Amino acid sequence: MPHLTAVLSGAEIHKKVKALGNRISVDYGGQELIVVGVLKGAFIFLADLVRELTIPVQIDFVQLASYGSDTSSSGCVTISKELELDIASRHVLVVEDIVDSGLTIAYLSTYLKKFGPASVKVCVFINKTERRQVDVLLDYVGHTVKGGFLVGYGLDYNGNYRALPGVYHLKV
């Protein structure tokens, strides 16, 4: 039977997302931004974040995978949904739910830079450092944890637990 231990409440999440939205809006100084969400996990965070932005945004999504149905990265990143918007010469903010090994976000950053954007920055809700394999620049971080397998607020285990309003450590 899985056991959940609270890490962040819904109220704590709201406070962190609001602060990120304010900081991003100030940093981009009214410039238009293309926000690229990483499906499926980032959709809840992305929806909350863009509602906190005070700058013009367009939204697109990509879908990548490196976990499958396991609790650790396979090390092999695949892309199954590509960008639809043209990002050439535009500012791009990648929105991700969690960065763990760093492999997925490193792959995505390299992929996006091939399209010639003006800039690519990364906003991640959870920075998990325990299994980091690749150094990656995270421009905006909502919360940092050392380890544990996390679920809730978009984070899942085998497709479950995404809709939980908080973030929890999952012990299976």
Secondary structure as UniProt FT lines:
FT   STRAND          3..8
FT   HELIX           10..28
FT   TURN            29..30
FT   STRAND          33..39
FT   TURN            40..42
FT   HELIX           43..52
FT   STRAND          57..65
FT   TURN            68..69
FT   STRAND          78..81
FT   TURN            88..89
FT   STRAND          91..99
FT   HELIX           103..113
FT   TURN            114..115
FT   STRAND          119..128
FT   TURN            130..131
FT   STRAND          140..145
FT   STRAND          150..152
FT   TURN            153..154
FT   TURN            158..159
FT   TURN            162..163
FT   STRAND          167..171
//
